[in-house]
């Protein structure tokens, strides 16, 4: 084994993320992801057994087969069916079997081990039994590396111990063995008889507790790497280690400092390094082996005229002053050893600076307890802007969150750091490819720990740093489901609930009908109504109440199904209740009337609005000056659409249709045609449809005024839209129609003049960009203000991340 194999691995798949890289994924990666999502492309199901098998015309070489397993496990848990699919060695080849969090039983492992792989990793594979060790032994001819990860129950159970007492790991070529004992109650080292493992050069017994049986390892004299992380030290253990003269890497680190206290630490460390002359890498993190900090002095070339003194701030390492270690783990050492000056090592883990912290994160990537602490240190670096290696840090955080999805505290610490990375100075340079990875990792953590308030808080705050909805459209459905869960936060005034509803409101903007229908189908309307009911019951009018109505305004936009859901959930009852309880809340009223404008645009739903109580409210709101003209404008729009169904559809005696129409026309004439608006149309189809209501010119009056106002105040934006949707033809027809009175024709001429004054090529450009950027429907500008500007909630949320200790530490 090379020396490099014995030293700690400080590399990742990509040491530094290129923030500027926006290149597409490789063709091979895209193809593999497609295959994983469509297994029928390479396999078929055998009808008699229901097991999958590789198709007869498909051959998968080892490198692709292993890549398939890697990609598959990112999306799914490998089971016996997948293992059986790869069983046929004439169709598939496996040089390495790496399973993590798999549902594979002994049967599936048997299928994979028939490939006689060189490497086997079983991590969190709790469906395996004791027999799995027999299976590994039977197919160990080529095995050089074997790893049992946490919670892989391949050890004997107490009641079975005597029945299996003669069972050992039998792999004649085995060189690397890792038994990470976290979650294991017992692992008898009798499995590791030296006579069967005489080639072993790498041994990892992380968290092993049976120190008394280390005698079984005394004859492993070829070891170059020995990892005893979180193993309680003892004089016997130190004595054994000092006799392994071949050691190049030694790890005695502790995640629990109480286990890392040695009597006479300076003497023990000195004895280790002087006995192990080949040692290049040493980890004593979390122990007291570095001493108290009193410097030791070594005399160089003693007795000669060139003698000199060399200082070492770690007394036990004074013998290495002239021969520094390549790597030294000092993270969490007692008396702050990593902060000392004279340390004989080239690479050091610790918390003294950014470089030490990043090195520690890489070194302890497989150790959740230590990694959590390191990520907390990294978080504070970014919180106080004491960082410069952003790309490297981002790579580490994403790797950590991907590798340790079930570890809640890693997800919390990692998401907190992501928050500061994506809001920091490099934010403008993070390209879409990387943004997608960040968002996916964040959503994985939120989805896995959806009941944890801190994780949801961190996730929502970090999502706020992206462009919503554009940046998350590729994960739209998953984001919606997670946020809808956050909206139902049991805490009535909960921060998560508030930030989740703001994000949902943004997600309802600028998306197409399919996505709005998805929101409605997954309960957005119902959840908003529940929030409204809660506020009414407590007689509280807050930003959540206003945004709940705003969200429904957006979700119902040109989406009849959601308009119907609003009515079916007694939406009109809650409309009247809010109007009664909070009559002076202008923004609330505007949001509610905007929503009812959407409902009134749906012809088959208008009969449900044809009730005396509702019409009286709309009728009175025609004279409202709330929020400028907006409430009056929306009330007139609702009544205009209802009247456009003709006299026969008006089934209410009071207010009469004639009185309503007269008052609509009067209201329209009061409005300032040059007024700036708080509404942003992306389609004029509902308005243009009213131009055909020749039986009721007041409907045309409202519609043509809206067009005149928008094309006058915002000609660059709306003139092209009128032309693109056929509005110019309809306006020309108004001018020659005897049913339209003169004021209507006058406003029509204004619109035509505005549109005809725009250059044709400019109109075409605006049409193209409009459709490309916005699609159909209209978006209300104030919705963006809730999240991006109006947003005392949004801005305070960012401040809370910086000042509220609950942000990462709960």
SELUMDO-375537 format. One line per 10 residues: for each residue x, y, z of C-alpha. Coordinates in steps of 0.1 Angstrom, whole numbers, always signed. Each point is the difference from the previous one (the first is absolute). Layout:
N
X/Y/Z; ...
***
This chain:
810
+0/+0/+0; +12/+35/-8; +7/+25/+27; -27/+22/-15; -26/-27/+8; +9/+2/+37; -3/+37/+5; -33/+18/+6; -20/+8/-31; -3/+37/-4
-16/+0/-34; -36/+2/-12; -15/-7/-33; +7/+36/-8; +23/+18/+23; -12/+35/-10; -34/+8/-15; +3/+23/-30; -26/+27/+8; +1/+12/-36
-5/-34/-17; -33/-2/-18; +9/-28/-24; -26/-28/-5; +5/-33/+16; +19/-25/-20; -19/-22/-24; +9/-31/+19; -14/+15/+32; -32/+10/-17
-4/-35/-15; +7/-17/+32; -26/+21/+18; -25/-8/-27; +7/-37/+3; -4/+1/+38; -34/+18/-5; -10/-25/-27; +13/-34/+9; -19/-16/-30
+26/+15/-23; +26/-26/+12; -21/-27/+17; -32/-19/-1; -22/-18/+26; -2/-38/-2; -37/-8/+2; +4/-32/+19; +21/+14/+28; -7/+37/-2
+38/+6/+3; +18/+24/-23; +28/-12/-23; +22/+19/-24; -12/-3/-36; +16/-25/-23; +14/+27/-23; +15/+21/+28; +35/-3/+15; +10/+22/+29
+38/+2/+6; +14/+4/+36; +5/+38/-1; -36/+6/-12; -15/-26/+23; +16/+17/+30; -10/+34/-12; -36/-13/-4; +0/-11/+37; +14/+33/+11
-26/+21/-19; -28/-24/+10; +8/+3/+37; -3/+37/-2; -36/-3/-9; -11/-34/+14; +8/-27/+25; +16/-30/-17; -20/-32/+6; +2/-37/-9
-17/+7/-34; +27/+23/-11; +27/-23/+13; -16/-29/-19; -1/+21/-32; +38/+3/+1; +6/-37/+9; +7/-13/-35; +38/+5/-4; -3/-4/-37
-21/+31/-2; +14/+21/+29; +33/+2/+19; +7/+14/+34; +35/+6/+14; -14/+18/+30; -32/-5/+20; -8/+32/+20; -33/+0/+17; -13/+28/+23
-34/+0/+17; -10/-29/-22; -29/-24/+5; +21/-29/-13; -4/-33/+19; +24/-29/+0; -16/-11/-32; +9/+32/-18; +35/+1/+14; +5/-35/-13
-9/+12/-35; +25/+28/+2; +28/-19/+16; -1/-26/-28; +20/+26/-20; +29/-7/+25; +6/+38/+4; +33/+16/+11; -18/+25/+23; -31/-4/+22
-16/+28/+21; -31/-7/+21; -12/+32/+17; -33/+2/+19; -11/-33/-16; -22/-12/+29; -18/-27/-21; +30/-23/+1; +4/-29/+24; +30/-18/+15
+0/-22/-31; +12/+29/-21; +35/-5/+14; +0/-36/-13; -11/+14/-34; +29/+24/-1; +25/-27/+10; -13/-23/-27; +7/+26/-27; +31/+17/+15
+25/-13/-26; +7/+35/-13; -10/+20/+30; +26/+26/+10; -23/+26/+18; -29/-7/+24; -19/+26/+19; -29/-6/+25; -15/+34/+6; -22/+11/+29
-32/-19/+5; +9/-29/-23; -9/-30/+22; +25/-25/-12; +13/-7/+35; -12/-30/+20; -28/+6/+24; +5/-10/+36; -22/-30/-1; +17/-12/-32
+36/+6/+11; +8/-35/+10; -16/-15/-31; +23/+22/-22; +30/+2/+23; +23/-16/-26; -11/+24/-28; +27/+24/-11; +6/+24/-29; +18/-21/-25
+13/+20/-29; +36/-10/-10; +6/+32/-20; -17/+25/+24; +21/+31/+6; -25/+25/+13; -26/-7/+27; -23/+26/+15; -24/-8/+27; -18/+31/+11
-17/-12/+31; -25/+29/+6; -33/-16/+8; +15/-35/+4; -4/-16/+34; +29/-25/-5; +26/-9/-26; +22/-29/+12; +35/+5/-12; +3/-37/-3
-13/+7/-35; +34/+16/-7; +24/-28/+7; +34/+9/-14; +4/-34/-16; -28/+8/-24; +9/+37/-6; +38/-1/-3; -1/+25/-29; -19/+26/+20
+16/+35/-2; -29/+22/+8; -23/-4/+31; -28/+23/+11; -17/-8/+33; -19/+33/+4; -20/+0/+33; +10/-35/+9; -7/-6/+37; +15/-34/+7
+35/+12/+8; +7/-31/+22; +0/-23/-31; +26/+20/-19; +24/-28/+7; -16/-17/-30; +18/+25/-22; +35/-2/+14; +13/-21/-29; -12/+25/-27
+35/+12/-5; -4/+14/-36; -23/+28/+9; +8/+34/-16; -32/+17/+10; -18/-4/+33; -32/+20/+8; -13/-2/+36; -22/+31/-1; -23/+2/+31
+17/-31/+15; +7/+5/+37; +38/+0/+6; +18/-22/+24; +37/-8/+9; -5/-34/-17; -12/+15/-32; +29/+25/-1; +25/-29/+6; -15/-20/-28
+2/+30/-24; +36/+8/+8; +9/-35/-12; -15/+5/-35; +32/+14/-15; -15/+1/-35; -27/+27/+8; -1/+30/-23; -34/+13/+11; -14/-1/+36
-33/+15/+11; -7/+2/+37; -25/+28/-3; -31/+4/+22; -34/+17/-6; -6/-2/+38; +28/+18/+18; -7/-19/+32; +13/-31/-17; +31/+17/-12
+17/+7/+33; +33/-18/+6; +22/+0/+30; +35/+14/-8; -11/+11/-36; +34/+14/-9; +18/-32/+8; -26/-21/-19; +1/+21/-31; +38/+1/+0
+1/-38/+4; -23/-5/-29; +18/+22/-25; +35/-12/+10; -11/-37/-2; -17/+5/-34; +28/+13/-22; -21/-3/-32; -29/+21/+13; -10/+28/-24
-36/+6/+10; -13/+3/+36; -34/+10/+13; -4/+9/+37; -30/+22/-3; -22/+2/+31; +27/-13/+23; +25/+15/+25; +30/-16/-18; +12/+34/-12
+7/+11/+36; -7/+33/+17; +19/+22/-25; +33/+4/+19; +26/+0/-27; +27/-27/-2; +35/+8/-13; +21/-24/-20; +37/+5/-4; +12/-6/-36
+35/-12/-7; +8/-1/+37; +37/+1/+8; +11/+17/-32; +8/+35/-9; -33/+2/-21; -23/-11/+28; -33/+18/+3; -34/-2/+17; -33/-8/-16
-33/+8/+17; -31/-22/-1; -33/+11/+16; -12/-36/+1; +25/-16/+24; -7/-36/-11; +9/+8/-36; +34/+17/+7; +18/-29/-16; -18/+8/-33
+12/+36/-2; +25/-9/-26; -23/-25/-17; -35/+16/+0; -31/-22/-4; -19/+3/-33; -33/+2/+19; -9/+7/+37; -35/+0/+13; -5/+25/+28
-37/+8/-3; -15/+5/+34; +32/-8/+19; +1/+11/+36; +19/+32/+7; -5/+13/-36; +29/-18/-15; -9/+10/-36; +5/+36/+8; +36/-4/+11
+29/+13/-22; +27/-27/-1; -17/-31/-12; +20/-26/-20; -26/-9/-27; -7/+12/-35; -38/-5/+1; -20/+6/+32; -37/-3/+9; -14/+24/+26
-21/+31/+4; +27/+26/+1; -7/+13/-36; -19/-7/-32; +26/-24/-14; +0/-22/+31; -38/-1/+2; -4/-10/-37; +27/-26/+4; -18/-14/+30
-33/-2/-19; +17/-21/-27; +18/-22/+25; -31/-7/+21; -25/-2/-28; -10/-35/+11; -3/+9/+37; -34/+17/+6; +7/+11/+36; +33/+17/-9
-13/+13/-33; -29/+17/+17; +24/+20/+22; +22/+9/-30; -30/+12/-20; -10/+22/+29; +35/+15/+0; -4/+5/-38; -34/+17/+5; +15/+26/+24
+27/+7/-26; -26/+9/-26; -22/+18/+25; +27/+24/+9; +15/+1/-36; +34/-14/+11; +2/-22/-31; +16/+0/-34; -1/-36/-13; -37/+1/-9
+1/-26/-28; +19/-25/+22; -23/+6/+29; -31/-4/-21; +12/-33/-14; +6/-13/+36; -34/+11/+12; -19/-15/-29; +20/-33/+3; -7/-1/+37
-37/+5/-4; -2/-26/-28; +19/-26/+19; -18/+4/+33; -36/+7/-9; -14/-17/+32; +23/+20/+23; -23/+28/+11; +28/+22/+15; +22/-2/-31
-30/+11/-21; -7/+29/+24; +36/+11/+1; +5/-5/-37; -31/+19/-10; +10/+29/+23; +33/+3/-18; -17/-3/-34; -21/+30/+10; +30/+22/+4
+18/-13/-31; -29/+6/-23; -7/+35/+14; +37/+10/+1; +22/+18/-24; +3/-30/-24; -38/-2/-4; -1/+18/-35; +26/-25/-13; -17/-32/+9
-13/-15/-33; -32/-19/-5; +16/-34/+0; +14/+5/+35; -32/+17/+12; -19/-31/-9; +23/-22/+20; -2/+23/+30; -38/+1/-2; -3/-38/-4
+23/-6/+30; -20/+25/+21; -33/-16/-9; +13/-35/+8; +9/+12/+35; -34/+18/+5; -19/-30/-13; +18/-24/+22; -3/+21/+31; -33/+17/-8
-12/-1/+36; +30/+19/+13; -7/+37/+4; +36/+11/-2; +7/-19/-32; -31/+14/-17; +9/+35/+12; +35/-3/-15; -13/-15/-32; -26/+26/-6
+24/+28/+8; +25/-14/-24; -26/-4/-28; -8/+36/+4; +35/+9/-13; -9/-15/-34; -22/+14/-28; -34/-14/+7; -16/-17/-19; +25/-1/-28
+29/-17/+18; -22/-27/+15; -22/-9/-30; +20/-32/-5; -11/-12/+35; -33/+19/+0; -22/-28/+12; +23/-10/+29; +4/+36/+11; -37/+5/+1
-6/-32/+21; +27/+9/+25; -13/+36/+4; -36/-11/+3; +11/-22/+29; +17/+31/+15; -31/+20/-3; -18/-24/+23; +25/+7/+27; -19/-5/+33
+15/+32/+14; -26/+26/-8; +26/+28/-2; +28/-23/-11; +28/+14/-21; +1/-30/-22; -37/+5/-8; +6/+36/-9; +30/-5/-23; -16/-31/-16
-31/+19/-10; +21/+29/-15; +19/-25/-21; -32/-18/-11; -14/+34/-11; +31/+6/-21; -3/-36/-14; -35/+8/-11; +13/+30/-21; +12/-3/-36
-8/-37/-4; -22/-17/-24; -34/-15/+5; +14/-35/+5; +20/+11/+30; -29/+21/+14; -22/-31/-3; +27/-20/+19; -1/+25/+28; -38/-3/+2
+0/-38/-3; +24/-2/+29; -21/+21/+24; +13/+35/-4; -35/+15/+0; -11/-21/+30; +31/+9/+20; -5/+37/-7; -36/-2/+10; +11/-17/+33
+24/+28/+7; -27/+26/-7; -24/-19/+23; +26/+0/+28; +6/+37/-3; -37/+7/+0; -6/-21/+31; +28/+19/+18; -11/+33/-16; +36/+6/-12
+7/+18/-33; +37/-6/-7; +23/-4/-30; -9/-37/-1; -36/+8/-5; +7/+24/-28; +25/-23/-17; -25/-29/+3; -25/+19/-21; +28/+12/-23
+11/-36/-6; -35/-10/-9; -2/+30/-23; +31/-14/-19; -10/-36/+2; -34/+7/-15; +13/+21/-29; -15/-14/-32; -3/-34/+18; -37/-8/+2
+6/-32/+21; +15/+20/+28; -27/+26/-2; -25/-28/+5; +20/-13/+29; -2/+35/+16; -38/+0/-2; -3/-37/+12; +21/+9/+31; -25/+27/+10
+23/+27/-13; -28/+25/-3; -10/-5/+36; +36/+9/+11; +0/+29/-25; -30/+15/+18; +14/-7/+34; +33/+17/-8; -18/+30/-14; -21/+3/+31
+28/-5/+25; +27/+20/-17; -17/+26/-21; +29/+25/+1; +27/-23/-13; +6/+13/-35; +25/-27/-12; -22/-28/+14; -29/+14/-19; +20/+4/-32
+12/-36/+2; -35/-13/+6; -15/+19/-29; +28/-10/-23; -8/-36/+8; -37/+5/-7; +9/+16/-33; +15/-33/-10; -30/-20/+11; -23/+24/-19
+19/-7/-32; -11/-37/+1; -34/-1/-17; -13/-32/+16; +8/+13/+35; -17/+34/-3; -34/-13/+9; +14/-7/+35; +8/+36/+4; -35/+10/-10
-12/+6/+35; -15/+31/+15; +26/+2/+29; +30/-3/-23; -14/+24/-27; -8/+26/+27; +36/-1/+12; +14/+3/-36; -24/+28/-7; +10/+20/+31
+37/-5/-7; -4/+17/-33; +3/+33/+19; +30/-11/+20; +31/+21/-1; +20/-27/+18; +35/-5/-14; -6/+27/-27; -22/-15/-26; +9/-37/+4
-30/-11/+21; -25/+19/-20; +16/-12/-32; -2/-37/+11; -36/+4/+12; -10/+15/-33; +19/-29/-18; -19/-26/+20; -34/+16/-8; +9/+6/-37
+7/-37/-4; -32/-10/+17; -20/+24/-21; +17/-12/-32; -22/-32/+3; -30/+20/-10; -32/+12/+17; -14/-36/+4; +29/-10/+21; -6/+28/+25
-23/-18/+24; +2/+25/+29; -26/+28/+5; +21/+22/+22; +23/+15/-9; -15/+1/-35; +21/-6/-31; -8/+35/-12; +11/+17/+32; +32/-20/+0
+9/+8/-36; -7/+36/+5; +23/+1/+30; +27/-20/-18; +1/+26/-28; +1/+29/+25; +28/-16/+20; +21/-5/-32; -4/+36/-8; +13/+11/+34
+33/-19/-4; +31/+18/-11; +11/-15/-34; +36/+10/+8; +1/-18/+34; +29/-24/+6; -12/-35/+9; +8/-28/+24; -9/-26/-24; +20/-17/-27
-19/-18/-28; +16/-27/-21; -31/-7/-20; -29/+23/-11; -22/-29/-10; -26/+4/+28; -2/+38/-7; -1/-4/-38; -29/-25/+3; -21/+28/+15
+4/+21/-32; -25/-25/-16; -27/+7/+26; -19/+23/-24; -32/-6/+19; +15/+17/+30; +22/+30/-10; +9/+7/+37; +21/-32/-1; +18/+13/-30
+5/+33/+18; +18/-16/+29; +22/-21/-24; +9/+27/-23; +9/+24/+28; +23/-27/+15; +18/-3/-34; +2/+38/-4; +15/+4/+35; +26/-28/-4
+11/+10/-36; +3/+36/+10; +20/-4/+33; +20/-31/-11; +1/+1/-38; +32/-19/-4; -15/-29/+19; -36/-2/-10; -4/+13/-36; +17/-31/-14
-22/-22/+22; -32/+16/-14; +12/-6/-36; +12/-35/+7; -33/-11/+14; -22/+14/-28; -12/+30/+19; +5/+25/-28; -25/-17/-22; -26/-1/+28
+6/+37/+7; -5/+9/-37; -33/-18/+1; -11/+20/+30; +4/+32/-20; -26/-11/-25; -24/-17/+23; -32/+20/+8; -4/-17/+34; +31/+16/+14
-5/+35/+13; +24/+28/-8; +20/-1/+31; +9/-36/-7; +11/+9/-35; +20/+29/+13; +20/-23/+23; +4/-25/-28; +16/+27/-22; +24/+7/+29
+11/-36/+1; +4/-2/-38; +20/+32/+0; +23/-13/+27; +5/-33/-17; +5/+14/-35; +26/+24/+12; +23/-29/+9; +24/-11/-27; -10/-34/-15
+34/-16/+6; -1/+12/+36; -34/-15/+5; +13/-33/-13; +30/+0/+23; -22/+7/+30; -24/-27/-10; +28/-25/-2; +15/+9/+33; -33/+2/+17
-10/-35/-10; +35/-14/+8; +3/+16/+34; -35/-1/+14; -23/-23/-19; -37/+6/+6; -20/+14/+29; +6/+31/+21; +23/+5/+30; -6/+26/+26
+30/+21/+8; -7/+1/+37; +5/-37/+2; +37/+6/-8; +1/+27/+26; -11/-25/+27; +31/-20/-7; +25/+24/-14; -8/+35/+11; -32/+6/+20
+14/-26/+21; +7/+9/+35; -5/-38/+4; +25/-9/-27; +26/+25/+11; -5/-8/+37; +2/-36/-8; +35/+5/-14; +9/+20/+31; -13/-28/+22
+24/-24/-17; +29/+22/+11; -11/+8/+35; -23/-28/+12; +20/-29/+16; -28/-24/-9; +11/+4/-36; +24/-30/+3; +3/-11/+36; -34/-14/+9
***
